[in-house]
């Protein structure tokens, strides 16, 4: 059993990663003063969170930092690494900025950085899709009501949390992390 602390204050991400990391005992890191997400990449932000966590736990639990975002092709990849801080209502702003664009391709990106007492492990996950014209669905969080995964006709929020736990960018990053972890 691997014991790890997710260096996040987002219980939705904890739920997704618990489902995606079988055999891991995963808890949120209870701490104040998380580092600002001001890195230029998802990796930099995720690593900063994992390093923050290492300073707050005993050596045995591993720490996991996570950063993720949505990238719109019509906006040159924005909001990207700034997705969580892009606007008070990121969904409305993204729909507004892409409204007149012919290119509605988007992708979710997730980077996980796991620090053990003696090494760093990484996992990256990408989910391609298109941007819906209006929000739809009640599950998930963030941009899920407007993200239609490739090969689907419904948004992630319509497909639901069970679908998301298996297929999301975060689930894909977790599988990559599992593949990198020592057995």
Secondary structure, DSSP 4 states (H G I P E B T S, - for coil): -EEEEE--S-HHHHHHHHHHSTTEEEEE---S-PPP---SSHHHHHHHHHHHHHTTS-SSSEEEEEEEEEEEGGGTT-BGGGGGGS-TTHHHHHHHHHTT-S--EEEEEEEEEEE-SS-EEEEEEEEEEEE-SS---SSS-GGGGGEEETT-SSBHHHH-HHHHHHHSHHHHHHHHHHHHS--
